[in-house]
Structure formats: C-alpha cells, structure tokens
C-alpha cells in the first residue's frame, strides 16, 4: 500500500502535533506537580511552626503560672516568716556590752539582707510587678542582683529616650534577656556582663554581652542541646522581633534582640507567658 506525498505530510504533521501535545502535557504535569509539592512542603513547614508556637505558648503559660505561684509563696509565707524572725530578733533584750550583742547585731543585719533578697526574687518572678516597671528598670534590677554576688562586673547603658512598649511584648522581651543572663551565668565562666538598650527610629535594640568562654552557635543548635536557644528564637517571633547570637570559643557571647516599638503582632497575655 502506497501513500501519496500529501498523506505522508499529514501523517508527519499529526505525529509532530501529537508529540508536542504529549510533551506539553508532560511538562505541564511536571510543573503542576512541582508547584503542588512546593505548596505541600510550605504547608508542612507552616504546620510545624504553628505546632512549635502553640507548644511554646503552653510551656510558657505553665512556666509563668509556676513562677507566679513561687513569687506569691515567697512573698506571703517565706516573707512573713522572715519578718516574724526579724521581729523576735529585735525584741531580744541584750545589753550593748554583752558578748552576744555584736553577734545579734550581725544576725539582725543578715536577716534584713535576706528579706531584701527574697523580695527582689519575688519581684523578678512576679509578672504583674514586671508590668509596672519600665524595661530599663527591670533589667537594671536583674544586673544589680548579679552584681551583688561579687563574681561579675555589670554594666548598663541606655541610648536614646526610653519609650513605652506594649506590656505583653515588653514582658516577653524581658524574659528573653533574663534567660540569656541565666545562660551566661551558668555557662560563660566570665567576669563581666553588660546590657545596652538603644531606642532609635521607632525600634528597640537590646544587646547583652559577656566576656566568657564562648561557643559555636551552629554546632550547639545542630547538636540538639540548644532547645533553650530555639525557644528564644520562637519567643522573639511571637513579638515581631529578631533574635541573634554571636559567639565563638574564647571570644565571649553577644546576643541581639531587635523589635519595632509598635507592632501589629501584639502578644496576648497567654502568649506573653514565659
């Protein structure tokens, strides 16, 4: 059976068109699949991040409630017992020349100091008390507590005019810095700790630095032992802030928390729990 030239051309054109259509369908299917795959991965990432945020919120709420309970116990029970102890000590009749007079005076001073320390600790744990203070006041109090140990030199710097922040966001920022200080005290093995607050162009930048031994940030996070660091990153996101750490062995550690003074991401009281 023979085909004339027009039939051959028709067959070739049909084959080419079918091949192009098939190729186009394959390309379309491939890109559609890629688009759906990317969208699926994006949705999975968002779900994971949402799960982490919700888990962190629950953890922070439980932790804040626990600290609030401890603060209340320190104030109501321990504080009252210490006040009663102080009252009894001051009611003990001792002649100024008696051998026990000097020891009794030292004991009274020691009890007074313990009462002040318990009060400071209670205030540091109490959310409502923190809300009544400016951020600079709260952070200076934390540095003062560290300085009283006699193990660290502390430095505080305020640049620009301090401006009010949403109380819930301020509380989260304070807790991030508080945890940073605790990590430095536990691991840094340094002699100096400093905090700098900078208010500029509707932004607040908080820098916390120590002169300790430092560490490899990426190595710690990848090792699975940096859960505390990851929590600070998530907390920062909750208040529309960025959190960054610079550190290397032998070079100390510096953390940076930067946040807009006004944000559309206003943490609710539950979200602010730390």
Secondary structure by P-SEA (a helix, b strand, c coil): ccccaaaaaaaaaaaaaaaaaaaaaaaaaaaaaaaaaaaaaaaaaaaaaaaaaaaaaaaaaaaaaaaaaaaaaaacaaaaaaaaaaaaaaaccccccccaaaaaaaaaaaaaaaaaaaaaaaaaacaaaaaaccaaaaaaaaaaaaaaaccbbbbbbbccccccccaaaaaaaaaaaaaaaaaaaacccccbbbbbbbbcccbbbbbbbbccccccaaaaaaaccaaaaaaaaaaaaaacbbbbbbbcccbbbbbbbbbbcccccccccccccc
